[in-house]
Every structure is written in structure tokens, then in C-alpha cells.
Amino acid sequence: MSHHEEQQENLSHEELKYREHMKRAADLCKIDLFLTAKSEYELALTYRPGDAEATAKAEQCLQNISRDRKKVLVIVPIVLAIIIAVILFA
């Protein structure tokens, strides 16, 4: 049995679930799935209420979601204008 597995055996159910949700959230952030990652951080908080790390990372996800929405609000009208221009002048 590896040292890592021995450490896992000594952890409470709550700590194991907390770590599972934190790992899943971090993996989701790596592929820019911030809304789902935020949900995972919130689930981690159910196992360790008030945790500063999970709280901060959930907040960072919210900031990333807001940033991405702003980008969409800028890009979509530009793309639509280009499509309309192509249709009108084709």
C-alpha cells in the first residue's frame, strides 16, 4: 500500500469529500468550465463550511464567469454585424 493510500485511510469522510470536490473544481477550472467549478467549490464548502480557500476560489469562478459574459456581449454584436454586412453586400 502506498503512502498516499495510507494517508487517505486516516481521513474522515468529510475531508475525503472536501478534497474530492476541490480536485474536481480545479480540474474544471483548467478547462474554463467556471460555472460547474463554482458548484463544486460550493459542494466542498458543505463539508468544510467557511473554508477560505474554497470560498475564494468560488468567488474567482464568479469573476471569470462575469468576464466571459462581457466578452460575449462584445463579440456577438460584432459577429452579427459582419454576417448582416455579408448578406447585404453579397
Secondary structure as the mmCIF struct_conf table of DSSP 4:
data_model
#
loop_
_struct_conf.conf_type_id
_struct_conf.id
_struct_conf.beg_label_comp_id
_struct_conf.beg_label_asym_id
_struct_conf.beg_label_seq_id
_struct_conf.end_label_comp_id
_struct_conf.end_label_asym_id
_struct_conf.end_label_seq_id
HELX_RH_AL_P HELX_RH_AL_P1 HIS A 3 GLU A 9
TURN_TY1_P TURN_TY1_P1 ASN A 10 ASN A 10
BEND BEND1 LEU A 11 LEU A 11
HELX_RH_AL_P HELX_RH_AL_P2 HIS A 13 LYS A 30
TURN_TY1_P TURN_TY1_P2 ILE A 31 ASP A 32
HELX_RH_AL_P HELX_RH_AL_P3 PHE A 34 TYR A 47
BEND BEND2 ARG A 48 ARG A 48
TURN_TY1_P TURN_TY1_P3 PRO A 49 GLY A 50
HELX_RH_AL_P HELX_RH_AL_P4 ALA A 52 PHE A 89
#
